[in-house]
Every structure is written in structure tokens, then in C-alpha cells.
Amino acid sequence: MTEDFDTSKRFVRLIEKRADGFIEFEFAVGEPEIFAEMMLAEEDFIKFCQDQHVVMIDENSNPIDHDSGFGWRLRDAAHKRI
């Protein structure tokens, strides 16, 4: 039996706090594995997380399956120039 997709669940995985004051992060609705890569100024990021009532996740609480073929991110392509 599968669980219902719950759009009230919101997840954020912090990627990087940049030297220019921006925060790079992943934002997911319903399932942490399906996310959008986003970037906001730090104060906007804090407000966004509060407004969305997010659950903060990390590699330990929600590991990425790197062997699935979907373990890469757009950020990887930009930084590695694949």
C-alpha cells in the first residue's frame, strides 16, 4: 500500500551558504526526492522557510540514491561543466 502524496509537507536541504550572502538550497513539496534548486538572500531564505513551515533535511536524514542515475543536480553541471 502506497502513501498518499501530501502537498502540505515542505522540505529544504541546504546546499551552500555563499560568500555573497545568498543561500543555495533544494525545496521540495510532498516528497523530498522531487525538488527544485533555489537561491535566495539569507534573510529571504529564513522568511521563506518560516512561511512554508519546512522540515530541514540533510544527507543523513534523507540520503540521495547516487546509484539511481538521478543523483546529479543542475548545480553539478554548472560547476563541473559536464
ABEGO torsion letter per residue (X at the ends): XBBBBBAABBBBBBABBBAAGBBBBBBBBGBAABBBBBBBBAAAAAAAAAAAGBBBBBAAABBBBAAAGAABBAAAAAAAGX
